[in-house]
Amino acid sequence: MREFSVVVERDPATGQYVGHIPGWPGAHSQGSDPAELEANLREVVQMLLEDGEPTFETEFIGVQTLRVA
C-alpha cells in the first residue's frame, strides 16, 4: 500500500475540490466533493504508477501558519 500527501483546495468560482500531489507532475484531479476528488485522484495515481515509479520534482514538507499584523 502506497501513501502520498495531497493538497486539497476548493475553487470558489466553481465549488470544485481540486487536489494535487506536490512535486509529482500530472498527479492532480478535481471532484464535486471530497469523496469524488479522492476517487479521481486514486485513478490518476494508479495510471501514473503504470509508467513506473514517480520522479518527484520537489519534496513536500508540510504547511505552516503565517501570522501578519
mmCIF file of the N, C-alpha and C atoms, coordinates in Angstrom:
data_MODEL
# 
_entry.id   MODEL 
# 
loop_
_atom_site.group_PDB 
_atom_site.id 
_atom_site.type_symbol 
_atom_site.label_atom_id 
_atom_site.label_alt_id 
_atom_site.label_comp_id 
_atom_site.label_asym_id 
_atom_site.label_entity_id 
_atom_site.label_seq_id 
_atom_site.pdbx_PDB_ins_code 
_atom_site.Cartn_x 
_atom_site.Cartn_y 
_atom_site.Cartn_z 
_atom_site.occupancy 
_atom_site.B_iso_or_equiv 
_atom_site.pdbx_formal_charge 
_atom_site.auth_seq_id 
_atom_site.auth_comp_id 
_atom_site.auth_asym_id 
_atom_site.auth_atom_id 
_atom_site.pdbx_PDB_model_num 
ATOM 1   N N  . MET A 1 1  ? 0.852   -1.179 0.000   1.00 0.00 ? 1  MET A N  1 
ATOM 2   C CA . MET A 1 1  ? 0.000   0.000  0.000   1.00 0.00 ? 1  MET A CA 1 
ATOM 3   C C  . MET A 1 1  ? 0.893   1.236  0.000   1.00 0.00 ? 1  MET A C  1 
ATOM 4   N N  . ARG A 1 2  ? 0.664   2.130  -0.927  1.00 0.00 ? 2  ARG A N  1 
ATOM 5   C CA . ARG A 1 2  ? 1.431   3.380  -1.046  1.00 0.00 ? 2  ARG A CA 1 
ATOM 6   C C  . ARG A 1 2  ? 0.637   4.516  -0.421  1.00 0.00 ? 2  ARG A C  1 
ATOM 7   N N  . GLU A 1 3  ? 1.333   5.520  0.093   1.00 0.00 ? 3  GLU A N  1 
ATOM 8   C CA . GLU A 1 3  ? 0.690   6.713  0.637   1.00 0.00 ? 3  GLU A CA 1 
ATOM 9   C C  . GLU A 1 3  ? 1.347   7.944  0.050   1.00 0.00 ? 3  GLU A C  1 
ATOM 10  N N  . PHE A 1 4  ? 0.535   8.941  -0.286  1.00 0.00 ? 4  PHE A N  1 
ATOM 11  C CA . PHE A 1 4  ? 1.020   10.195 -0.846  1.00 0.00 ? 4  PHE A CA 1 
ATOM 12  C C  . PHE A 1 4  ? 0.307   11.344 -0.131  1.00 0.00 ? 4  PHE A C  1 
ATOM 13  N N  . SER A 1 5  ? 1.007   12.440 0.101   1.00 0.00 ? 5  SER A N  1 
ATOM 14  C CA . SER A 1 5  ? 0.393   13.650 0.647   1.00 0.00 ? 5  SER A CA 1 
ATOM 15  C C  . SER A 1 5  ? -0.314  14.373 -0.487  1.00 0.00 ? 5  SER A C  1 
ATOM 16  N N  . VAL A 1 6  ? -1.524  14.832 -0.213  1.00 0.00 ? 6  VAL A N  1 
ATOM 17  C CA . VAL A 1 6  ? -2.330  15.518 -1.222  1.00 0.00 ? 6  VAL A CA 1 
ATOM 18  C C  . VAL A 1 6  ? -2.719  16.895 -0.689  1.00 0.00 ? 6  VAL A C  1 
ATOM 19  N N  . VAL A 1 7  ? -2.532  17.906 -1.510  1.00 0.00 ? 7  VAL A N  1 
ATOM 20  C CA . VAL A 1 7  ? -3.001  19.248 -1.194  1.00 0.00 ? 7  VAL A CA 1 
ATOM 21  C C  . VAL A 1 7  ? -4.389  19.399 -1.802  1.00 0.00 ? 7  VAL A C  1 
ATOM 22  N N  . VAL A 1 8  ? -5.356  19.798 -0.980  1.00 0.00 ? 8  VAL A N  1 
ATOM 23  C CA . VAL A 1 8  ? -6.739  19.930 -1.443  1.00 0.00 ? 8  VAL A CA 1 
ATOM 24  C C  . VAL A 1 8  ? -7.188  21.375 -1.228  1.00 0.00 ? 8  VAL A C  1 
ATOM 25  N N  . GLU A 1 9  ? -7.771  21.937 -2.256  1.00 0.00 ? 9  GLU A N  1 
ATOM 26  C CA . GLU A 1 9  ? -8.330  23.283 -2.197  1.00 0.00 ? 9  GLU A CA 1 
ATOM 27  C C  . GLU A 1 9  ? -9.707  23.255 -2.836  1.00 0.00 ? 9  GLU A C  1 
ATOM 28  N N  . ARG A 1 10 ? -10.519 24.278 -2.542  1.00 0.00 ? 10 ARG A N  1 
ATOM 29  C CA . ARG A 1 10 ? -11.821 24.377 -3.189  1.00 0.00 ? 10 ARG A CA 1 
ATOM 30  C C  . ARG A 1 10 ? -11.843 25.658 -4.001  1.00 0.00 ? 10 ARG A C  1 
ATOM 31  N N  . ASP A 1 11 ? -12.197 25.526 -5.265  1.00 0.00 ? 11 ASP A N  1 
ATOM 32  C CA . ASP A 1 11 ? -12.273 26.672 -6.159  1.00 0.00 ? 11 ASP A CA 1 
ATOM 33  C C  . ASP A 1 11 ? -13.570 27.430 -5.858  1.00 0.00 ? 11 ASP A C  1 
ATOM 34  N N  . PRO A 1 12 ? -13.472 28.674 -5.364  1.00 0.00 ? 12 PRO A N  1 
ATOM 35  C CA . PRO A 1 12 ? -14.690 29.402 -5.011  1.00 0.00 ? 12 PRO A CA 1 
ATOM 36  C C  . PRO A 1 12 ? -15.576 29.740 -6.218  1.00 0.00 ? 12 PRO A C  1 
ATOM 37  N N  . ALA A 1 13 ? -14.996 29.831 -7.379  1.00 0.00 ? 13 ALA A N  1 
ATOM 38  C CA . ALA A 1 13 ? -15.780 30.159 -8.572  1.00 0.00 ? 13 ALA A CA 1 
ATOM 39  C C  . ALA A 1 13 ? -16.645 28.989 -9.034  1.00 0.00 ? 13 ALA A C  1 
ATOM 40  N N  . THR A 1 14 ? -16.114 27.766 -8.910  1.00 0.00 ? 14 THR A N  1 
ATOM 41  C CA . THR A 1 14 ? -16.844 26.593 -9.413  1.00 0.00 ? 14 THR A CA 1 
ATOM 42  C C  . THR A 1 14 ? -17.375 25.693 -8.296  1.00 0.00 ? 14 THR A C  1 
ATOM 43  N N  . GLY A 1 15 ? -16.821 25.831 -7.096  1.00 0.00 ? 15 GLY A N  1 
ATOM 44  C CA . GLY A 1 15 ? -17.199 24.950 -5.999  1.00 0.00 ? 15 GLY A CA 1 
ATOM 45  C C  . GLY A 1 15 ? -16.514 23.598 -6.068  1.00 0.00 ? 15 GLY A C  1 
ATOM 46  N N  . GLN A 1 16 ? -15.694 23.377 -7.088  1.00 0.00 ? 16 GLN A N  1 
ATOM 47  C CA . GLN A 1 16 ? -14.999 22.096 -7.267  1.00 0.00 ? 16 GLN A CA 1 
ATOM 48  C C  . GLN A 1 16 ? -13.849 21.957 -6.271  1.00 0.00 ? 16 GLN A C  1 
ATOM 49  N N  . TYR A 1 17 ? -13.633 20.741 -5.801  1.00 0.00 ? 17 TYR A N  1 
ATOM 50  C CA . TYR A 1 17 ? -12.481 20.425 -4.981  1.00 0.00 ? 17 TYR A CA 1 
ATOM 51  C C  . TYR A 1 17 ? -11.353 20.039 -5.922  1.00 0.00 ? 17 TYR A C  1 
ATOM 52  N N  . VAL A 1 18 ? -10.189 20.610 -5.699  1.00 0.00 ? 18 VAL A N  1 
ATOM 53  C CA . VAL A 1 18 ? -9.041  20.393 -6.563  1.00 0.00 ? 18 VAL A CA 1 
ATOM 54  C C  . VAL A 1 18 ? -7.916  19.851 -5.699  1.00 0.00 ? 18 VAL A C  1 
ATOM 55  N N  . GLY A 1 19 ? -7.278  18.783 -6.158  1.00 0.00 ? 19 GLY A N  1 
ATOM 56  C CA . GLY A 1 19 ? -6.201  18.192 -5.385  1.00 0.00 ? 19 GLY A CA 1 
ATOM 57  C C  . GLY A 1 19 ? -5.004  17.867 -6.258  1.00 0.00 ? 19 GLY A C  1 
ATOM 58  N N  . HIS A 1 20 ? -3.822  17.962 -5.645  1.00 0.00 ? 20 HIS A N  1 
ATOM 59  C CA . HIS A 1 20 ? -2.604  17.564 -6.352  1.00 0.00 ? 20 HIS A CA 1 
ATOM 60  C C  . HIS A 1 20 ? -1.591  17.004 -5.364  1.00 0.00 ? 20 HIS A C  1 
ATOM 61  N N  . ILE A 1 21 ? -0.720  16.168 -5.872  1.00 0.00 ? 21 ILE A N  1 
ATOM 62  C CA . ILE A 1 21 ? 0.371   15.631 -5.073  1.00 0.00 ? 21 ILE A CA 1 
ATOM 63  C C  . ILE A 1 21 ? 1.583   16.497 -5.354  1.00 0.00 ? 21 ILE A C  1 
ATOM 64  N N  . PRO A 1 22 ? 2.044   17.239 -4.347  1.00 0.00 ? 22 PRO A N  1 
ATOM 65  C CA . PRO A 1 22 ? 3.149   18.175 -4.562  1.00 0.00 ? 22 PRO A CA 1 
ATOM 66  C C  . PRO A 1 22 ? 4.386   17.491 -5.142  1.00 0.00 ? 22 PRO A C  1 
ATOM 67  N N  . GLY A 1 23 ? 4.937   18.133 -6.153  1.00 0.00 ? 23 GLY A N  1 
ATOM 68  C CA . GLY A 1 23 ? 6.180   17.660 -6.742  1.00 0.00 ? 23 GLY A CA 1 
ATOM 69  C C  . GLY A 1 23 ? 6.039   16.588 -7.799  1.00 0.00 ? 23 GLY A C  1 
ATOM 70  N N  . TRP A 1 24 ? 4.850   16.057 -8.002  1.00 0.00 ? 24 TRP A N  1 
ATOM 71  C CA . TRP A 1 24 ? 4.645   14.976 -8.965  1.00 0.00 ? 24 TRP A CA 1 
ATOM 72  C C  . TRP A 1 24 ? 3.831   15.503 -10.143 1.00 0.00 ? 24 TRP A C  1 
ATOM 73  N N  . PRO A 1 25 ? 4.496   15.850 -11.231 1.00 0.00 ? 25 PRO A N  1 
ATOM 74  C CA . PRO A 1 25 ? 3.792   16.391 -12.402 1.00 0.00 ? 25 PRO A CA 1 
ATOM 75  C C  . PRO A 1 25 ? 2.713   15.421 -12.896 1.00 0.00 ? 25 PRO A C  1 
ATOM 76  N N  . GLY A 1 26 ? 1.550   15.956 -13.159 1.00 0.00 ? 26 GLY A N  1 
ATOM 77  C CA . GLY A 1 26 ? 0.450   15.147 -13.679 1.00 0.00 ? 26 GLY A CA 1 
ATOM 78  C C  . GLY A 1 26 ? -0.435  14.542 -12.617 1.00 0.00 ? 26 GLY A C  1 
ATOM 79  N N  . ALA A 1 27 ? 0.001   14.561 -11.358 1.00 0.00 ? 27 ALA A N  1 
ATOM 80  C CA . ALA A 1 27 ? -0.779  13.946 -10.282 1.00 0.00 ? 27 ALA A CA 1 
ATOM 81  C C  . ALA A 1 27 ? -1.741  14.974 -9.694  1.00 0.00 ? 27 ALA A C  1 
ATOM 82  N N  . HIS A 1 28 ? -2.815  15.236 -10.424 1.00 0.00 ? 28 HIS A N  1 
ATOM 83  C CA . HIS A 1 28 ? -3.815  16.202 -9.983  1.00 0.00 ? 28 HIS A CA 1 
ATOM 84  C C  . HIS A 1 28 ? -5.167  15.816 -10.562 1.00 0.00 ? 28 HIS A C  1 
ATOM 85  N N  . SER A 1 29 ? -6.215  16.258 -9.870  1.00 0.00 ? 29 SER A N  1 
ATOM 86  C CA . SER A 1 29 ? -7.565  15.998 -10.352 1.00 0.00 ? 29 SER A CA 1 
ATOM 87  C C  . SER A 1 29 ? -8.529  16.923 -9.629  1.00 0.00 ? 29 SER A C  1 
ATOM 88  N N  . GLN A 1 30 ? -9.818  16.720 -9.878  1.00 0.00 ? 30 GLN A N  1 
ATOM 89  C CA . GLN A 1 30 ? -10.845 17.523 -9.216  1.00 0.00 ? 30 GLN A CA 1 
ATOM 90  C C  . GLN A 1 30 ? -12.086 16.677 -9.023  1.00 0.00 ? 30 GLN A C  1 
ATOM 91  N N  . GLY A 1 31 ? -12.995 17.175 -8.202  1.00 0.00 ? 31 GLY A N  1 
ATOM 92  C CA . GLY A 1 31 ? -14.250 16.488 -7.971  1.00 0.00 ? 31 GLY A CA 1 
ATOM 93  C C  . GLY A 1 31 ? -15.255 17.425 -7.348  1.00 0.00 ? 31 GLY A C  1 
ATOM 94  N N  . SER A 1 32 ? -16.522 17.052 -7.400  1.00 0.00 ? 32 SER A N  1 
ATOM 95  C CA . SER A 1 32 ? -17.578 17.907 -6.867  1.00 0.00 ? 32 SER A CA 1 
ATOM 96  C C  . SER A 1 32 ? -17.654 17.847 -5.345  1.00 0.00 ? 32 SER A C  1 
ATOM 97  N N  . ASP A 1 33 ? -17.041 16.820 -4.743  1.00 0.00 ? 33 ASP A N  1 
ATOM 98  C CA . ASP A 1 33 ? -16.978 16.710 -3.288  1.00 0.00 ? 33 ASP A CA 1 
ATOM 99  C C  . ASP A 1 33 ? -15.699 15.947 -2.935  1.00 0.00 ? 33 ASP A C  1 
ATOM 100 N N  . PRO A 1 34 ? -15.321 15.946 -1.657  1.00 0.00 ? 34 PRO A N  1 
ATOM 101 C CA . PRO A 1 34 ? -14.061 15.283 -1.286  1.00 0.00 ? 34 PRO A CA 1 
ATOM 102 C C  . PRO A 1 34 ? -13.986 13.804 -1.683  1.00 0.00 ? 34 PRO A C  1 
ATOM 103 N N  . ALA A 1 35 ? -15.096 13.085 -1.599  1.00 0.00 ? 35 ALA A N  1 
ATOM 104 C CA . ALA A 1 35 ? -15.083 11.664 -1.959  1.00 0.00 ? 35 ALA A CA 1 
ATOM 105 C C  . ALA A 1 35 ? -14.818 11.476 -3.450  1.00 0.00 ? 35 ALA A C  1 
ATOM 106 N N  . GLU A 1 36 ? -15.459 12.299 -4.278  1.00 0.00 ? 36 GLU A N  1 
ATOM 107 C CA . GLU A 1 36 ? -15.232 12.190 -5.718  1.00 0.00 ? 36 GLU A CA 1 
ATOM 108 C C  . GLU A 1 36 ? -13.801 12.589 -6.069  1.00 0.00 ? 36 GLU A C  1 
ATOM 109 N N  . LEU A 1 37 ? -13.290 13.622 -5.410  1.00 0.00 ? 37 LEU A N  1 
ATOM 110 C CA . LEU A 1 37 ? -11.896 14.015 -5.633  1.00 0.00 ? 37 LEU A CA 1 
ATOM 111 C C  . LEU A 1 37 ? -10.954 12.874 -5.294  1.00 0.00 ? 37 LEU A C  1 
ATOM 112 N N  . GLU A 1 38 ? -11.161 12.224 -4.153  1.00 0.00 ? 38 GLU A N  1 
ATOM 113 C CA . GLU A 1 38 ? -10.291 11.116 -3.753  1.00 0.00 ? 38 GLU A CA 1 
ATOM 114 C C  . GLU A 1 38 ? -10.338 9.978  -4.769  1.00 0.00 ? 38 GLU A C  1 
ATOM 115 N N  . ALA A 1 39 ? -11.519 9.630  -5.237  1.00 0.00 ? 39 ALA A N  1 
ATOM 116 C CA . ALA A 1 39 ? -11.655 8.562  -6.229  1.00 0.00 ? 39 ALA A CA 1 
ATOM 117 C C  . ALA A 1 39 ? -10.942 8.940  -7.529  1.00 0.00 ? 39 ALA A C  1 
ATOM 118 N N  . ASN A 1 40 ? -11.111 10.188 -7.949  1.00 0.00 ? 40 ASN A N  1 
ATOM 119 C CA . ASN A 1 40 ? -10.470 10.640 -9.188  1.00 0.00 ? 40 ASN A CA 1 
ATOM 120 C C  . ASN A 1 40 ? -8.950  10.667 -9.049  1.00 0.00 ? 40 ASN A C  1 
ATOM 121 N N  . LEU A 1 41 ? -8.458  11.139 -7.900  1.00 0.00 ? 41 LEU A N  1 
ATOM 122 C CA . LEU A 1 41 ? -7.007  11.151 -7.671  1.00 0.00 ? 41 LEU A CA 1 
ATOM 123 C C  . LEU A 1 41 ? -6.439  9.728  -7.632  1.00 0.00 ? 41 LEU A C  1 
ATOM 124 N N  . ARG A 1 42 ? -7.169  8.816  -6.988  1.00 0.00 ? 42 ARG A N  1 
ATOM 125 C CA . ARG A 1 42 ? -6.717  7.427  -6.922  1.00 0.00 ? 42 ARG A CA 1 
ATOM 126 C C  . ARG A 1 42 ? -6.560  6.855  -8.335  1.00 0.00 ? 42 ARG A C  1 
ATOM 127 N N  . GLU A 1 43 ? -7.522  7.139  -9.198  1.00 0.00 ? 43 GLU A N  1 
ATOM 128 C CA . GLU A 1 43 ? -7.462  6.662  -10.582 1.00 0.00 ? 43 GLU A CA 1 
ATOM 129 C C  . GLU A 1 43 ? -6.255  7.256  -11.320 1.00 0.00 ? 43 GLU A C  1 
ATOM 130 N N  . VAL A 1 44 ? -6.026  8.548  -11.150 1.00 0.00 ? 44 VAL A N  1 
ATOM 131 C CA . VAL A 1 44 ? -4.882  9.207  -11.799 1.00 0.00 ? 44 VAL A CA 1 
ATOM 132 C C  . VAL A 1 44 ? -3.571  8.597  -11.311 1.00 0.00 ? 44 VAL A C  1 
ATOM 133 N N  . VAL A 1 45 ? -3.439  8.418  -10.008 1.00 0.00 ? 45 VAL A N  1 
ATOM 134 C CA . VAL A 1 45 ? -2.196  7.869  -9.448  1.00 0.00 ? 45 VAL A CA 1 
ATOM 135 C C  . VAL A 1 45 ? -1.972  6.439  -9.939  1.00 0.00 ? 45 VAL A C  1 
ATOM 136 N N  . GLN A 1 46 ? -3.015  5.645  -9.984  1.00 0.00 ? 46 GLN A N  1 
ATOM 137 C CA . GLN A 1 46 ? -2.866  4.276  -10.476 1.00 0.00 ? 46 GLN A CA 1 
ATOM 138 C C  . GLN A 1 46 ? -2.384  4.267  -11.926 1.00 0.00 ? 46 GLN A C  1 
ATOM 139 N N  . MET A 1 47 ? -2.920  5.164  -12.743 1.00 0.00 ? 47 MET A N  1 
ATOM 140 C CA . MET A 1 47 ? -2.476  5.243  -14.144 1.00 0.00 ? 47 MET A CA 1 
ATOM 141 C C  . MET A 1 47 ? -1.017  5.702  -14.219 1.00 0.00 ? 47 MET A C  1 
ATOM 142 N N  . LEU A 1 48 ? -0.659  6.702  -13.415 1.00 0.00 ? 48 LEU A N  1 
ATOM 143 C CA . LEU A 1 48 ? 0.724   7.191  -13.437 1.00 0.00 ? 48 LEU A CA 1 
ATOM 144 C C  . LEU A 1 48 ? 1.705   6.121  -12.963 1.00 0.00 ? 48 LEU A C  1 
ATOM 145 N N  . LEU A 1 49 ? 1.311   5.337  -11.979 1.00 0.00 ? 49 LEU A N  1 
ATOM 146 C CA . LEU A 1 49 ? 2.203   4.287  -11.465 1.00 0.00 ? 49 LEU A CA 1 
ATOM 147 C C  . LEU A 1 49 ? 2.418   3.165  -12.484 1.00 0.00 ? 49 LEU A C  1 
ATOM 148 N N  . GLU A 1 50 ? 1.505   3.020  -13.444 1.00 0.00 ? 50 GLU A N  1 
ATOM 149 C CA . GLU A 1 50 ? 1.697   2.020  -14.501 1.00 0.00 ? 50 GLU A CA 1 
ATOM 150 C C  . GLU A 1 50 ? 2.930   2.344  -15.337 1.00 0.00 ? 50 GLU A C  1 
ATOM 151 N N  . ASP A 1 51 ? 3.312   3.639  -15.360 1.00 0.00 ? 51 ASP A N  1 
ATOM 152 C CA . ASP A 1 51 ? 4.502   4.058  -16.109 1.00 0.00 ? 51 ASP A CA 1 
ATOM 153 C C  . ASP A 1 51 ? 5.784   3.894  -15.299 1.00 0.00 ? 51 ASP A C  1 
ATOM 154 N N  . GLY A 1 52 ? 5.674   3.439  -14.042 1.00 0.00 ? 52 GLY A N  1 
ATOM 155 C CA . GLY A 1 52 ? 6.844   3.236  -13.199 1.00 0.00 ? 52 GLY A CA 1 
ATOM 156 C C  . GLY A 1 52 ? 6.810   4.141  -11.981 1.00 0.00 ? 52 GLY A C  1 
ATOM 157 N N  . GLU A 1 53 ? 7.890   4.092  -11.225 1.00 0.00 ? 53 GLU A N  1 
ATOM 158 C CA . GLU A 1 53 ? 7.996   4.889  -10.007 1.00 0.00 ? 53 GLU A CA 1 
ATOM 159 C C  . GLU A 1 53 ? 8.002   6.382  -10.337 1.00 0.00 ? 53 GLU A C  1 
ATOM 160 N N  . PRO A 1 54 ? 7.328   7.184  -9.516  1.00 0.00 ? 54 PRO A N  1 
ATOM 161 C CA . PRO A 1 54 ? 7.300   8.622  -9.784  1.00 0.00 ? 54 PRO A CA 1 
ATOM 162 C C  . PRO A 1 54 ? 8.650   9.278  -9.517  1.00 0.00 ? 54 PRO A C  1 
ATOM 163 N N  . THR A 1 55 ? 8.926   10.308 -10.280 1.00 0.00 ? 55 THR A N  1 
ATOM 164 C CA . THR A 1 55 ? 10.092  11.147 -10.049 1.00 0.00 ? 55 THR A CA 1 
ATOM 165 C C  . THR A 1 55 ? 9.566   12.485 -9.549  1.00 0.00 ? 55 THR A C  1 
ATOM 166 N N  . PHE A 1 56 ? 9.798   12.763 -8.277  1.00 0.00 ? 56 PHE A N  1 
ATOM 167 C CA . PHE A 1 56 ? 9.294   13.987 -7.684  1.00 0.00 ? 56 PHE A CA 1 
ATOM 168 C C  . PHE A 1 56 ? 10.238  15.138 -7.977  1.00 0.00 ? 56 PHE A C  1 
ATOM 169 N N  . GLU A 1 57 ? 9.668   16.279 -8.399  1.00 0.00 ? 57 GLU A N  1 
ATOM 170 C CA . GLU A 1 57 ? 10.460  17.470 -8.700  1.00 0.00 ? 57 GLU A CA 1 
ATOM 171 C C  . GLU A 1 57 ? 10.803  18.246 -7.443  1.00 0.00 ? 57 GLU A C  1 
ATOM 172 N N  . THR A 1 58 ? 9.976   18.105 -6.400  1.00 0.00 ? 58 THR A N  1 
ATOM 173 C CA . THR A 1 58 ? 10.217  18.756 -5.116  1.00 0.00 ? 58 THR A CA 1 
ATOM 174 C C  . THR A 1 58 ? 9.847   17.789 -4.004  1.00 0.00 ? 58 THR A C  1 
ATOM 175 N N  . GLU A 1 59 ? 10.239  18.129 -2.783  1.00 0.00 ? 59 GLU A N  1 
ATOM 176 C CA . GLU A 1 59 ? 9.899   17.316 -1.618  1.00 0.00 ? 59 GLU A CA 1 
ATOM 177 C C  . GLU A 1 59 ? 8.872   18.077 -0.784  1.00 0.00 ? 59 GLU A C  1 
ATOM 178 N N  . PHE A 1 60 ? 7.709   17.476 -0.569  1.00 0.00 ? 60 PHE A N  1 
ATOM 179 C CA . PHE A 1 60 ? 6.667   18.102 0.239   1.00 0.00 ? 60 PHE A CA 1 
ATOM 180 C C  . PHE A 1 60 ? 7.088   18.033 1.699   1.00 0.00 ? 60 PHE A C  1 
ATOM 181 N N  . ILE A 1 61 ? 7.098   19.190 2.357   1.00 0.00 ? 61 ILE A N  1 
ATOM 182 C CA . ILE A 1 61 ? 7.478   19.269 3.761   1.00 0.00 ? 61 ILE A CA 1 
ATOM 183 C C  . ILE A 1 61 ? 6.251   19.398 4.657   1.00 0.00 ? 61 ILE A C  1 
ATOM 184 N N  . GLY A 1 62 ? 5.312   20.236 4.275   1.00 0.00 ? 62 GLY A N  1 
ATOM 185 C CA . GLY A 1 62 ? 4.118   20.414 5.090   1.00 0.00 ? 62 GLY A CA 1 
ATOM 186 C C  . GLY A 1 62 ? 3.544   21.794 4.898   1.00 0.00 ? 62 GLY A C  1 
ATOM 187 N N  . VAL A 1 63 ? 2.663   22.172 5.810   1.00 0.00 ? 63 VAL A N  1 
ATOM 188 C CA . VAL A 1 63 ? 2.064   23.503 5.772   1.00 0.00 ? 63 VAL A CA 1 
ATOM 189 C C  . VAL A 1 63 ? 2.367   24.188 7.103   1.00 0.00 ? 63 VAL A C  1 
ATOM 190 N N  . GLN A 1 64 ? 2.309   25.481 7.102   1.00 0.00 ? 64 GLN A N  1 
ATOM 191 C CA . GLN A 1 64 ? 2.508   26.233 8.331   1.00 0.00 ? 64 GLN A CA 1 
ATOM 192 C C  . GLN A 1 64 ? 1.603   27.452 8.315   1.00 0.00 ? 64 GLN A C  1 
ATOM 193 N N  . THR A 1 65 ? 1.377   28.015 9.482   1.00 0.00 ? 65 THR A N  1 
ATOM 194 C CA . THR A 1 65 ? 0.553   29.211 9.603   1.00 0.00 ? 65 THR A CA 1 
ATOM 195 C C  . THR A 1 65 ? 1.475   30.422 9.720   1.00 0.00 ? 65 THR A C  1 
ATOM 196 N N  . LEU A 1 66 ? 1.169   31.435 8.956   1.00 0.00 ? 66 LEU A N  1 
ATOM 197 C CA . LEU A 1 66 ? 1.924   32.687 8.977   1.00 0.00 ? 66 LEU A CA 1 
ATOM 198 C C  . LEU A 1 66 ? 1.015   33.772 9.507   1.00 0.00 ? 66 LEU A C  1 
ATOM 199 N N  . ARG A 1 67 ? 1.422   34.418 10.588  1.00 0.00 ? 67 ARG A N  1 
ATOM 200 C CA . ARG A 1 67 ? 0.616   35.486 11.183  1.00 0.00 ? 67 ARG A CA 1 
ATOM 201 C C  . ARG A 1 67 ? 1.209   36.826 10.779  1.00 0.00 ? 67 ARG A C  1 
ATOM 202 N N  . VAL A 1 68 ? 0.377   37.711 10.272  1.00 0.00 ? 68 VAL A N  1 
ATOM 203 C CA . VAL A 1 68 ? 0.800   39.039 9.844   1.00 0.00 ? 68 VAL A CA 1 
ATOM 204 C C  . VAL A 1 68 ? -0.098  40.072 10.511  1.00 0.00 ? 68 VAL A C  1 
ATOM 205 N N  . ALA A 1 69 ? 0.507   41.058 11.130  1.00 0.00 ? 69 ALA A N  1 
ATOM 206 C CA . ALA A 1 69 ? -0.275  42.091 11.821  1.00 0.00 ? 69 ALA A CA 1 
ATOM 207 C C  . ALA A 1 69 ? -0.841  43.095 10.843  1.00 0.00 ? 69 ALA A C  1 
# 
